[in-house]
Amino acid sequence: MDTIPAEYHEPVKQHAATNFTVEPYARADNRTRQIDLALTNGWITQDERDQTVAYIG
């Protein structure tokens, strides 16, 4: 079951890429730490992980 409405999927990915790839959630040498943790825990799919990482600028 999706808990996030479909129209919010992309904004949520953009938010995660912007906010969860910097201190205190991740270090410069491992910017995808929290996103990878979400994948490992089954909270997101591999495709969602890849799409989110693509937003890291």
MMTF fields as JSON, N, C-alpha, C and O atoms, coordinates in Angstrom:
{
  "mmtfVersion": "1.0.0",
  "mmtfProducer": "UNKNOWN",
  "numBonds": 227,
  "numAtoms": 228,
  "numGroups": 57,
  "numChains": 1,
  "numModels": 1,
  "chainsPerModel": [1],
  "groupsPerChain": [57],
  "chainIdList": ["A"],
  "bondAtomList": [4, 2, 8, 6, 12, 10, 16, 14, 20, 18, 24, 22, 28, 26, 32, 30, 36, 34, 40, 38, 44, 42, 48, 46, 52, 50, 56, 54, 60, 58, 64, 62, 68, 66, 72, 70, 76, 74, 80, 78, 84, 82, 88, 86, 92, 90, 96, 94, 100, 98, 104, 102, 108, 106, 112, 110, 116, 114, 120, 118, 124, 122, 128, 126, 132, 130, 136, 134, 140, 138, 144, 142, 148, 146, 152, 150, 156, 154, 160, 158, 164, 162, 168, 166, 172, 170, 176, 174, 180, 178, 184, 182, 188, 186, 192, 190, 196, 194, 200, 198, 204, 202, 208, 206, 212, 210, 216, 214, 220, 218, 224, 222],
  "bondOrderList": [1, 1, 1, 1, 1, 1, 1, 1, 1, 1, 1, 1, 1, 1, 1, 1, 1, 1, 1, 1, 1, 1, 1, 1, 1, 1, 1, 1, 1, 1, 1, 1, 1, 1, 1, 1, 1, 1, 1, 1, 1, 1, 1, 1, 1, 1, 1, 1, 1, 1, 1, 1, 1, 1, 1, 1],
  "groupList": [{"groupName": "MET", "atomNameList": ["N", "CA", "C", "O"], "elementList": ["N", "C", "C", "O"], "formalChargeList": [0, 0, 0, 0], "bondAtomList": [1, 0, 2, 1, 3, 2], "bondOrderList": [1, 1, 2], "singleLetterCode": "M", "chemCompType": "L-PEPTIDE LINKING"}, {"groupName": "ASP", "atomNameList": ["N", "CA", "C", "O"], "elementList": ["N", "C", "C", "O"], "formalChargeList": [0, 0, 0, 0], "bondAtomList": [1, 0, 2, 1, 3, 2], "bondOrderList": [1, 1, 2], "singleLetterCode": "D", "chemCompType": "L-PEPTIDE LINKING"}, {"groupName": "THR", "atomNameList": ["N", "CA", "C", "O"], "elementList": ["N", "C", "C", "O"], "formalChargeList": [0, 0, 0, 0], "bondAtomList": [1, 0, 2, 1, 3, 2], "bondOrderList": [1, 1, 2], "singleLetterCode": "T", "chemCompType": "L-PEPTIDE LINKING"}, {"groupName": "ILE", "atomNameList": ["N", "CA", "C", "O"], "elementList": ["N", "C", "C", "O"], "formalChargeList": [0, 0, 0, 0], "bondAtomList": [1, 0, 2, 1, 3, 2], "bondOrderList": [1, 1, 2], "singleLetterCode": "I", "chemCompType": "L-PEPTIDE LINKING"}, {"groupName": "PRO", "atomNameList": ["N", "CA", "C", "O"], "elementList": ["N", "C", "C", "O"], "formalChargeList": [0, 0, 0, 0], "bondAtomList": [1, 0, 2, 1, 3, 2], "bondOrderList": [1, 1, 2], "singleLetterCode": "P", "chemCompType": "L-PEPTIDE LINKING"}, {"groupName": "ALA", "atomNameList": ["N", "CA", "C", "O"], "elementList": ["N", "C", "C", "O"], "formalChargeList": [0, 0, 0, 0], "bondAtomList": [1, 0, 2, 1, 3, 2], "bondOrderList": [1, 1, 2], "singleLetterCode": "A", "chemCompType": "L-PEPTIDE LINKING"}, {"groupName": "GLU", "atomNameList": ["N", "CA", "C", "O"], "elementList": ["N", "C", "C", "O"], "formalChargeList": [0, 0, 0, 0], "bondAtomList": [1, 0, 2, 1, 3, 2], "bondOrderList": [1, 1, 2], "singleLetterCode": "E", "chemCompType": "L-PEPTIDE LINKING"}, {"groupName": "TYR", "atomNameList": ["N", "CA", "C", "O"], "elementList": ["N", "C", "C", "O"], "formalChargeList": [0, 0, 0, 0], "bondAtomList": [1, 0, 2, 1, 3, 2], "bondOrderList": [1, 1, 2], "singleLetterCode": "Y", "chemCompType": "L-PEPTIDE LINKING"}, {"groupName": "HIS", "atomNameList": ["N", "CA", "C", "O"], "elementList": ["N", "C", "C", "O"], "formalChargeList": [0, 0, 0, 0], "bondAtomList": [1, 0, 2, 1, 3, 2], "bondOrderList": [1, 1, 2], "singleLetterCode": "H", "chemCompType": "L-PEPTIDE LINKING"}, {"groupName": "VAL", "atomNameList": ["N", "CA", "C", "O"], "elementList": ["N", "C", "C", "O"], "formalChargeList": [0, 0, 0, 0], "bondAtomList": [1, 0, 2, 1, 3, 2], "bondOrderList": [1, 1, 2], "singleLetterCode": "V", "chemCompType": "L-PEPTIDE LINKING"}, {"groupName": "LYS", "atomNameList": ["N", "CA", "C", "O"], "elementList": ["N", "C", "C", "O"], "formalChargeList": [0, 0, 0, 0], "bondAtomList": [1, 0, 2, 1, 3, 2], "bondOrderList": [1, 1, 2], "singleLetterCode": "K", "chemCompType": "L-PEPTIDE LINKING"}, {"groupName": "GLN", "atomNameList": ["N", "CA", "C", "O"], "elementList": ["N", "C", "C", "O"], "formalChargeList": [0, 0, 0, 0], "bondAtomList": [1, 0, 2, 1, 3, 2], "bondOrderList": [1, 1, 2], "singleLetterCode": "Q", "chemCompType": "L-PEPTIDE LINKING"}, {"groupName": "ASN", "atomNameList": ["N", "CA", "C", "O"], "elementList": ["N", "C", "C", "O"], "formalChargeList": [0, 0, 0, 0], "bondAtomList": [1, 0, 2, 1, 3, 2], "bondOrderList": [1, 1, 2], "singleLetterCode": "N", "chemCompType": "L-PEPTIDE LINKING"}, {"groupName": "PHE", "atomNameList": ["N", "CA", "C", "O"], "elementList": ["N", "C", "C", "O"], "formalChargeList": [0, 0, 0, 0], "bondAtomList": [1, 0, 2, 1, 3, 2], "bondOrderList": [1, 1, 2], "singleLetterCode": "F", "chemCompType": "L-PEPTIDE LINKING"}, {"groupName": "ARG", "atomNameList": ["N", "CA", "C", "O"], "elementList": ["N", "C", "C", "O"], "formalChargeList": [0, 0, 0, 0], "bondAtomList": [1, 0, 2, 1, 3, 2], "bondOrderList": [1, 1, 2], "singleLetterCode": "R", "chemCompType": "L-PEPTIDE LINKING"}, {"groupName": "LEU", "atomNameList": ["N", "CA", "C", "O"], "elementList": ["N", "C", "C", "O"], "formalChargeList": [0, 0, 0, 0], "bondAtomList": [1, 0, 2, 1, 3, 2], "bondOrderList": [1, 1, 2], "singleLetterCode": "L", "chemCompType": "L-PEPTIDE LINKING"}, {"groupName": "GLY", "atomNameList": ["N", "CA", "C", "O"], "elementList": ["N", "C", "C", "O"], "formalChargeList": [0, 0, 0, 0], "bondAtomList": [1, 0, 2, 1, 3, 2], "bondOrderList": [1, 1, 2], "singleLetterCode": "G", "chemCompType": "PEPTIDE LINKING"}, {"groupName": "TRP", "atomNameList": ["N", "CA", "C", "O"], "elementList": ["N", "C", "C", "O"], "formalChargeList": [0, 0, 0, 0], "bondAtomList": [1, 0, 2, 1, 3, 2], "bondOrderList": [1, 1, 2], "singleLetterCode": "W", "chemCompType": "L-PEPTIDE LINKING"}],
  "groupTypeList": [0, 1, 2, 3, 4, 5, 6, 7, 8, 6, 4, 9, 10, 11, 8, 5, 5, 2, 12, 13, 2, 9, 6, 4, 7, 5, 14, 5, 1, 12, 14, 2, 14, 11, 3, 1, 15, 5, 15, 2, 12, 16, 17, 3, 2, 11, 1, 6, 14, 1, 11, 2, 9, 5, 7, 3, 16],
  "groupIdList": [1, 2, 3, 4, 5, 6, 7, 8, 9, 10, 11, 12, 13, 14, 15, 16, 17, 18, 19, 20, 21, 22, 23, 24, 25, 26, 27, 28, 29, 30, 31, 32, 33, 34, 35, 36, 37, 38, 39, 40, 41, 42, 43, 44, 45, 46, 47, 48, 49, 50, 51, 52, 53, 54, 55, 56, 57],
  "secStructList": [7, 7, 1, 1, 7, 4, 4, 4, 2, 2, 2, 2, 2, 2, 2, 2, 2, 2, 2, 6, 6, 1, 6, 6, 6, 7, 5, 6, 6, 5, 6, 6, 2, 2, 2, 2, 2, 2, 2, 2, 6, 6, 1, 1, 7, 2, 2, 2, 2, 2, 2, 2, 2, 2, 6, 7, 7],
  "xCoordList": [0.833, 0.0, 0.875, 1.769, 0.62, 1.317, 0.807, -0.402, 1.705, 1.276, 1.449, 0.92, 2.176, 2.389, 1.586, 1.773, 0.693, -0.079, 0.849, 1.918, 0.443, 1.268, 1.789, 2.926, 0.982, 1.419, 2.557, 3.167, 2.839, 3.933, 5.208, 6.22, 5.192, 6.363, 7.614, 8.651, 7.528, 8.719, 9.172, 10.368, 8.268, 8.723, 9.384, 10.328, 8.893, 9.508, 10.917, 11.838, 11.09, 12.431, 13.375, 14.525, 12.89, 13.719, 14.087, 15.225, 13.135, 13.396, 14.449, 15.382, 14.297, 15.262, 16.65, 17.642, 16.724, 18.023, 18.697, 19.922, 17.906, 18.45, 18.807, 19.852, 17.957, 18.101, 18.739, 19.341, 18.632, 19.154, 20.486, 20.914, 21.138, 22.443, 23.542, 24.64, 23.248, 24.207, 24.189, 23.321, 25.143, 25.185, 23.864, 23.296, 23.345, 23.89, 23.499, 23.851, 22.78, 22.287, 23.313, 23.265, 24.224, 25.221, 26.489, 26.461, 27.582, 28.865, 29.22, 28.636, 30.161, 30.577, 31.065, 30.905, 31.658, 32.182, 31.106, 31.382, 29.891, 28.805, 27.468, 26.666, 27.235, 26.055, 24.747, 23.693, 24.783, 23.543, 23.225, 22.366, 23.884, 23.734, 22.278, 21.841, 21.523, 20.134, 19.24, 18.314, 19.51, 18.712, 18.955, 18.019, 20.211, 20.527, 19.908, 19.477, 19.865, 19.232, 17.739, 17.19, 17.094, 15.676, 15.476, 14.501, 16.382, 16.309, 16.502, 15.735, 17.513, 17.805, 16.623, 16.341, 15.937, 14.804, 13.494, 12.465, 13.533, 12.348, 11.354, 10.207, 11.791, 10.903, 10.757, 9.758, 11.756, 11.715, 12.217, 12.875, 11.904, 12.378, 13.72, 14.153, 14.366, 15.626, 15.408, 16.231, 14.309, 14.014, 13.839, 14.346, 13.125, 12.948, 14.278, 14.531, 15.122, 16.457, 17.249, 17.846, 17.253, 18.0, 17.452, 18.22, 16.129, 15.519, 15.841, 16.072, 15.857, 16.184, 17.639, 17.937, 18.538, 19.958, 20.218, 21.126, 19.429, 19.6, 19.35, 19.845, 18.599, 18.334, 19.469, 19.482, 20.417, 21.525, 22.346, 22.826, 22.494, 23.185, 24.408, 25.11],
  "yCoordList": [-1.187, 0.0, 1.247, 1.384, 2.147, 3.426, 4.31, 4.491, 4.858, 5.779, 7.225, 8.136, 7.442, 8.773, 8.858, 8.03, 9.848, 9.983, 10.122, 10.724, 9.575, 9.54, 10.913, 11.029, 11.946, 13.282, 13.836, 14.844, 13.182, 13.616, 12.789, 13.111, 11.76, 10.893, 11.658, 11.553, 12.419, 13.142, 14.202, 14.291, 15.008, 15.96, 15.29, 15.836, 14.118, 13.404, 12.944, 13.048, 12.443, 12.032, 13.229, 13.125, 14.36, 15.562, 16.011, 16.406, 15.952, 16.328, 15.407, 15.874, 14.115, 13.156, 13.394, 13.364, 13.63, 13.847, 15.113, 15.174, 16.112, 17.382, 17.332, 17.842, 16.726, 16.83, 15.634, 15.803, 14.45, 13.27, 12.801, 11.675, 13.664, 13.31, 14.215, 14.268, 14.927, 15.83, 15.564, 14.848, 16.138, 16.013, 16.468, 17.425, 15.871, 14.777, 13.398, 12.392, 13.328, 12.041, 11.258, 10.029, 11.955, 11.292, 12.138, 13.336, 11.496, 12.184, 12.387, 11.755, 13.254, 13.537, 12.277, 12.149, 11.347, 10.127, 9.048, 7.994, 9.303, 8.338, 9.072, 8.93, 9.848, 10.727, 9.955, 10.495, 8.72, 7.976, 7.056, 6.182, 7.234, 6.35, 6.137, 4.993, 7.205, 7.079, 6.511, 5.752, 6.873, 6.353, 4.856, 4.091, 4.438, 3.014, 2.247, 1.105, 2.872, 2.256, 2.032, 0.992, 3.009, 2.863, 1.691, 0.95, 1.519, 0.39, -0.926, -1.87, -0.986, -2.2, -2.616, -3.806, -1.639, -1.924, -2.157, -2.436, -2.045, -2.297, -1.148, -1.327, 0.031, 1.194, 1.797, 2.452, 1.575, 2.036, 0.908, -0.021, 0.996, 0.004, 0.449, 1.583, -0.459, -0.1, 1.043, 1.954, 1.003, 2.086, 3.418, 4.444, 3.407, 4.642, 5.138, 6.342, 4.229, 4.614, 5.282, 6.34, 4.664, 5.205, 6.568, 7.478, 6.704, 7.973, 9.055, 10.206, 8.696, 9.663, 10.094, 11.286, 9.155, 9.461, 10.363, 11.194, 10.199, 11.045, 12.519, 13.387, 12.812, 14.197, 14.835, 16.05, 14.027, 14.596, 15.498, 15.083, 16.725, 17.685, 18.138, 18.953],
  "zCoordList": [0.0, 0.0, 0.0, 0.835, -0.926, -0.962, 0.164, 0.307, 0.961, 2.0, 1.554, 2.191, 0.477, -0.072, -1.369, -2.26, -1.49, -2.73, -3.943, -3.845, -5.058, -6.263, -6.666, -7.124, -6.505, -6.921, -6.071, -6.426, -4.956, -4.085, -4.25, -3.627, -5.049, -5.172, -5.588, -4.932, -6.664, -7.132, -6.124, -5.848, -5.566, -4.546, -3.338, -2.766, -2.951, -1.828, -2.204, -1.393, -3.409, -3.865, -3.885, -3.46, -4.376, -4.419, -3.009, -2.758, -2.097, -0.707, -0.087, 0.567, -0.292, 0.255, -0.324, 0.405, -1.626, -2.27, -1.757, -1.663, -1.43, -0.945, 0.532, 0.936, 1.333, 2.783, 3.474, 4.535, 2.925, 3.601, 3.031, 3.284, 2.265, 1.693, 2.242, 1.688, 3.33, 3.972, 5.481, 5.981, 6.191, 7.651, 8.232, 7.707, 9.25, 10.036, 9.52, 10.137, 8.406, 7.914, 7.104, 7.058, 6.478, 5.639, 5.634, 5.916, 5.31, 5.218, 3.747, 2.867, 3.493, 2.123, 1.411, 0.198, 2.159, 1.544, 1.362, 0.79, 1.841, 1.678, 1.667, 2.591, 0.63, 0.569, 0.45, 0.786, -0.014, -0.206, 0.974, 0.856, 2.079, 3.241, 3.646, 3.767, 3.859, 4.303, 3.212, 3.497, 1.977, 0.866, 0.719, 0.484, 0.857, 0.789, 1.959, 1.799, 3.121, 4.287, 4.029, 4.391, 3.403, 3.062, 2.106, 2.232, 1.161, 0.228, 0.974, 0.783, 1.813, 2.58, 3.452, 3.599, 4.026, 4.9, 4.147, 4.761, 2.83, 2.031, 1.991, 1.582, 2.415, 2.417, 1.028, 0.732, 0.176, -1.215, -2.105, -1.637, -3.378, -4.343, -4.925, -4.722, -5.647, -6.304, -7.289, -7.373, -8.032, -8.976, -8.252, -8.707, -7.128, -6.361, -5.821, -5.804, -5.383, -4.906, -6.021, -5.819, -7.198, -8.324, -8.756, -9.068, -8.773, -9.146, -8.135, -8.507, -6.861, -5.812, -5.924, -5.843, -6.106, -6.219, -7.426, -7.4, -8.471, -9.663, -9.354, -10.073, -8.309, -7.921, -7.123, -6.928, -6.662, -5.876, -6.78, -7.835, -6.348, -7.2, -6.62, -7.217]
}
